[in-house]
Amino acid sequence: MDFELEWTPEQQAFREEARAWIERNAPRLPDHADPANLTREEYERQRAFGRLLGAKGWLYPTMPAEYGGGGLSMELAMALEEELDRFNMPLPPYYDTGGKLGAAAILVWGTEEQKAHFLPMILRGEIRTWQLLTEPESGSDLASARTTAVRDGDHYVVNGTKIFVGSGHGAEYSWMIVVTDPEGERHANLGWLMTPMDVPGVTVEKMDLLFVGGERGAASGIKNTVYFDNARVPAFNLIGGENNGWKVAGTHLEIEHGLLRSSVRGDPLTERVLSHARNARRGGKPLLSDPHLVDRLVDFYADSEVTRLLHLRNYAWRSQGRQLTYEGAQAYLQQKRSQLSKARAVLDVIGPQALAEAPDEWAVADGHIEAHQRAAIVDQHPGGTAEIQRVIIARRLGVGREAREEPGRLR
Ligand SMILES: Cc1cc2nc3c(=O)[nH]c(=O)nc-3n(C[C@H](O)[C@H](O)[C@H](O)COP(=O)(O)OP(=O)(O)OC[C@H]3O[C@@H](n4cnc5c(N)ncnc54)[C@H](O)[C@@H]3O)c2cc1C
């Protein structure tokens, strides 16, 4: 089956319009191997570009135009993202878990008043959001969250701790899983809350980590612990109603687990490794004269392509409104597994030089290879580990269960 898309003349015309606009407006920024090196000034330029995109509805192009999105088809959104890729610029061009994840949950579960209040400011890039799910005692088993939100008049009073969250440059809101009924049954005791980050009682503390990688904007280079100490959040901000948070979370988790990637671009690492291998020598001979290393490179390439094509298949099927069940977790599992197998192949092909960090003179591809080696391990965790993707696949296939698990609602 050929998953590659063909473009109609109208789609091609849109692509050309997008290309010209992006060339005029996109900031030219350094391609940092470690996103933690992004300066404040560079970040502000990303934000400014995000607001320009937001004003055109291109920041979240498939979201409904009535709420500030672009109302574009998946195909046009894909053309837009491919053009942005040429500037190494994802959508959104800075860390914001709002539009594709949080706003999708608000769109499915919010009241009309909540949608009118929250969606335009997210989709136009006026605010940035973080997702606050993980806690010291609750990661893979998200339903065991302990952070409480107790109703007090027109507010919820929030107490607890979230870890591994956010980015280095702040956010105006966080959407979070909280316990709204401490006596309630598992899953029926949770709420999904949009929390302003500037209310008294919210403290953000940077975590000291090995590395948080990823492409620009997708990850930030920094993760935080957030403490809530009697933080008062308007009751209006509870999305999906009382004790319904687990179902609301099902929407954004469904997307995060392998339905998030909309661009069809391959992994930029592949070209970096291939280009190094084409020019490098070992023991006085061209690297590629060693058939074992050529085999390893082919494994590397095949792994990258399988990941890309599984995401592309999901993208195409989702745009056709097909009900997906295990496919998201399947693509995400493949992505996580291939990160590790590619790290192994990189070590075989490039050798110890793969571990030289920029600006060391031995660093390959301006440090991007070394950054990948660290990110490959770190990437096993965000959005649920490889084991959790396997659990989801098994449940959706009905393996070891009488009834197949239903996916989260996307509409
Ligand atoms: C770079 C990075 C970014 C992140 N960003 C965010 C963010 O923005 N917001 C947020 O809320 N969280 C974020 N996280 C946290 C992430 O979601 C959690 O790390 C992840 O869900 C795993 O939880 P845990 O670390 O508590 O590990 P645990 O849940 O304690 O798991 C430990 C080990 O046990 C395995 N395991 C657990 N349960 C099972 C099971 N049922 N079957 C088989 N094996 C199992 C896991 O696979 C893992 O290997 C981020 C993490 C990282 C590393």
The ligand as a MOL file (V3000), in Angstrom:
LIG
                    3D

  0  0  0     0  0            999 V3000
M  V30 BEGIN CTAB
M  V30 COUNTS 53 58 0 0 0
M  V30 BEGIN ATOM
M  V30 1 C 11.1700 14.4060 28.7280 0
M  V30 2 C 9.9340 14.1750 29.5220 0
M  V30 3 C 8.8570 15.0280 29.3290 0
M  V30 4 C 7.6880 14.8360 30.0800 0
M  V30 5 N 6.6780 15.7500 29.9540 0
M  V30 6 C 5.6160 15.6570 30.7670 0
M  V30 7 C 4.6080 16.6830 30.7760 0
M  V30 8 O 4.7050 17.6870 30.0490 0
M  V30 9 N 3.5430 16.5370 31.6010 0
M  V30 10 C 3.4140 15.4690 32.4270 0
M  V30 11 O 2.4280 15.4170 33.1520 0
M  V30 12 N 4.3550 14.4850 32.4780 0
M  V30 13 C 5.4510 14.5580 31.6660 0
M  V30 14 N 6.4240 13.5980 31.7130 0
M  V30 15 C 6.2780 12.4530 32.6130 0
M  V30 16 C 5.9330 11.1550 31.8800 0
M  V30 17 O 4.5970 11.2140 31.4130 0
M  V30 18 C 6.1640 9.9970 32.8610 0
M  V30 19 O 7.5550 9.9100 33.1000 0
M  V30 20 C 5.6490 8.6750 32.3270 0
M  V30 21 O 4.2510 8.6720 32.2330 0
M  V30 22 C 6.0970 7.4880 33.2230 0
M  V30 23 O 5.7830 7.7270 34.5570 0
M  V30 24 P 6.9000 7.5690 35.6990 0
M  V30 25 O 8.1070 8.3350 35.2820 0
M  V30 26 O 6.2740 7.9160 37.0080 0
M  V30 27 O 7.3110 6.0340 35.6670 0
M  V30 28 P 6.5020 4.8070 36.3730 0
M  V30 29 O 5.0560 4.9220 36.0630 0
M  V30 30 O 6.8990 4.7770 37.8150 0
M  V30 31 O 7.1250 3.5960 35.6010 0
M  V30 32 C 8.4060 3.0280 35.9280 0
M  V30 33 C 8.6490 1.8490 34.9940 0
M  V30 34 O 7.6170 0.8530 35.1950 0
M  V30 35 C 7.0110 0.5280 33.9470 0
M  V30 36 N 5.5760 0.2550 34.1320 0
M  V30 37 C 4.6860 1.0190 34.8310 0
M  V30 38 N 3.4460 0.4760 34.7800 0
M  V30 39 C 3.5520 -0.6310 34.0140 0
M  V30 40 C 2.6060 -1.6220 33.5710 0
M  V30 41 N 1.2960 -1.5620 33.8890 0
M  V30 42 N 3.0620 -2.6370 32.7980 0
M  V30 43 C 4.3820 -2.7200 32.4390 0
M  V30 44 N 5.3170 -1.8170 32.8360 0
M  V30 45 C 4.9060 -0.7890 33.6080 0
M  V30 46 C 7.2110 1.7500 33.0840 0
M  V30 47 O 7.2030 1.4010 31.6940 0
M  V30 48 C 8.5880 2.2480 33.5230 0
M  V30 49 O 9.6030 1.5700 32.8330 0
M  V30 50 C 7.5900 13.7530 30.9770 0
M  V30 51 C 8.6810 12.8670 31.1300 0
M  V30 52 C 9.8390 13.0800 30.4290 0
M  V30 53 C 10.9980 12.1480 30.6280 0
M  V30 END ATOM
M  V30 BEGIN BOND
M  V30 1 1 1 2
M  V30 2 1 2 3
M  V30 3 2 2 52
M  V30 4 2 3 4
M  V30 5 1 4 5
M  V30 6 1 4 50
M  V30 7 2 5 6
M  V30 8 1 6 7
M  V30 9 1 6 13
M  V30 10 2 7 8
M  V30 11 1 7 9
M  V30 12 1 9 10
M  V30 13 2 10 11
M  V30 14 1 10 12
M  V30 15 2 12 13
M  V30 16 1 13 14
M  V30 17 1 14 15
M  V30 18 1 14 50
M  V30 19 1 15 16
M  V30 20 1 16 17
M  V30 21 1 16 18
M  V30 22 1 18 19
M  V30 23 1 18 20
M  V30 24 1 20 21
M  V30 25 1 20 22
M  V30 26 1 22 23
M  V30 27 1 23 24
M  V30 28 2 24 25
M  V30 29 1 24 26
M  V30 30 1 24 27
M  V30 31 1 27 28
M  V30 32 2 28 29
M  V30 33 1 28 30
M  V30 34 1 28 31
M  V30 35 1 31 32
M  V30 36 1 32 33
M  V30 37 1 33 34
M  V30 38 1 33 48
M  V30 39 1 34 35
M  V30 40 1 35 36
M  V30 41 1 35 46
M  V30 42 1 36 37
M  V30 43 1 36 45
M  V30 44 2 37 38
M  V30 45 1 38 39
M  V30 46 1 39 40
M  V30 47 2 39 45
M  V30 48 1 40 41
M  V30 49 2 40 42
M  V30 50 1 42 43
M  V30 51 2 43 44
M  V30 52 1 44 45
M  V30 53 1 46 47
M  V30 54 1 46 48
M  V30 55 1 48 49
M  V30 56 2 50 51
M  V30 57 1 51 52
M  V30 58 1 52 53
M  V30 END BOND
M  V30 END CTAB
M  END
